[in-house]
Every structure is written in structure tokens, then in C-alpha cells.
């Protein structure tokens, strides 16, 4: 079973919620009537669409992040490093080969990891 986990902020996702729900249903091979947006079924309201997208039984599961998740910056930095050092110029014969390369990169990165040094100078808060 494939597992894809996507992290989104709710406000970004719900601008295109109907198409995302339909995409997930199609990708998961679900043959269910999704209903009509704003009227019935899964598409009836934000609550039902969110519950559908969070369902852990689907191949694609969404996890929604808080708006001000400062720890998310660390994840974004790590993915940026992954893209620059491995994915950008890489060629992979299969999904399995890609997964193996990413796992090896992650293992190597953990053994050589050092804390990030922030270089941004914040302006003092003034009232």
C-alpha cells in the first residue's frame, strides 16, 4: 500500500477543496458518490471535506498544520536541502530506487547533522 502524506494549511487547501477531494477519491480508487458542493455528501461543507481528506484509510491522507507553526520552517529547510543535493539533478530508474536514495540521504543527513545557525537579524519590537 502506498502512503502519501500531504501537509497543508487549511486556508490554502479549501480554495480548491472540491477538486482536491475528487483527486483523492480518484487516486484512492474510491467509487463513491461525493455529492454536490454545498448541498450533499462529502462535498456538502468544510467539515465533511476535511474529514474525508483526513481519513487514514485512504492512500492519500492530509494533515493540517497550524498557521503559525515555526517548527514547519525546519521541515521546509530540510526539504530544500533534499531538493538541492539529491533530487534536482538526480535520475531514478523507479519509485523504489528513488525511495532508497531518499532513505540513504536521510540516514547520512542524520549522522552528519548540525544545528542550523540563524543569520537573520530581527528588528526590535516597538509600540
N, C-alpha and C positions, 0 to 999 in steps of 0.2 A: 504494500500500500504506500503510495506517495503521500507526503505531507508537505504542504506549503503553508507557511505561517506568514501572514502579512500584518504589519503594524501600521495603523493609521490613526490620525486624529479624526474624531467623528465629523467635525465640520468639513474636512476635506473630502471625506468619503460620501457624505449624504448629498452632495451636489449632484452626483451621478448614481445614486443608490439603486435605482431601478435597473440600470444596465449592469451594475456590479452583481446584483442578486441573480439576474438572468445568466451572466457569465459563469458564476459559481455553480448554479444549477446545471448548466450545460457541461461544465468541466467535470462535475462530480457524477454525471450520468443520471441525474435525477429526472424522472418522468412524472413530475407533479405539476398540478395547475397552480401557478404562482399568484393568480388573482389579477386584480386591476389596481393600479396605483391609486391610493387614496380612497379605495372603496372596499376591497375584499382580499382575503387570502394573505399570503406573506407580504405582499406589496401594500397592504392596507395603511400602515403607519410606520413611523420610525422605529417604534418598539418592536414590531414584528419583523421588520427587515433586519434590525440589529440582532435579534435572537436567532434568525436564520443564519446570518453571517458568522455568529459566534459558535454555532453548533459544532462540537468537537467530532461528531460522526462524519462530517464532510471531509473530503480530501483537502479542501482549502478552508482554513479557519482564520478568522480575523481576530486580532487582539487590539483593542483600542487603548491608546496611550493618553495620559492626561496632557492638557495643553502646555503646561509649564514643567515638562519632565527634563530637568537638567541632565539627568543620567543618560538621556537619549543622545545627547551630544557626544558622549563617549562611544556609543554604538555607531553613530554616524562617522566618527573619526576612524574607527576600526574598519568599517566597510569601505571608506575612502582609501585606506591603505591596501586593503584586499584588491580593490579595483586597479589601483596604480601598479602594484607589484606583481599581480598574478593574472587578473582577468583581461586587462586592456589589450595585451599583445599575445595572449595565450590562445592556443588551438587545442581543442579537446576532441578526441575520437568518439566519445559517447558521454551520456549523462553520468555513467559510473566513473569514467576517467575524470570528469570534472569534479565529482564529489570527492574522489580520492585526493585530487590535487588540493582542494579547499581544506579537507581534513588535515593533510600534511602541513599546509600553510598555517592553519590554526595551531597545530601542535608546536611547530617551530616558533611561531609568534609567542606562544605562552612561555616557552623556555627562554626566549631572549627578551621578553617584555620588560620595559622600564616605565615608570610613571610618566605621563605626559607633562611637559613643562609649559604652563600657560604664559604666553608672551604678551597678551592683550593687557593694556593698562586701562583700568576702569576710571571713568570720571567720577569725582566725588559727588554724592547726592547733595543737592541744595534745595532749600524750600523757597 
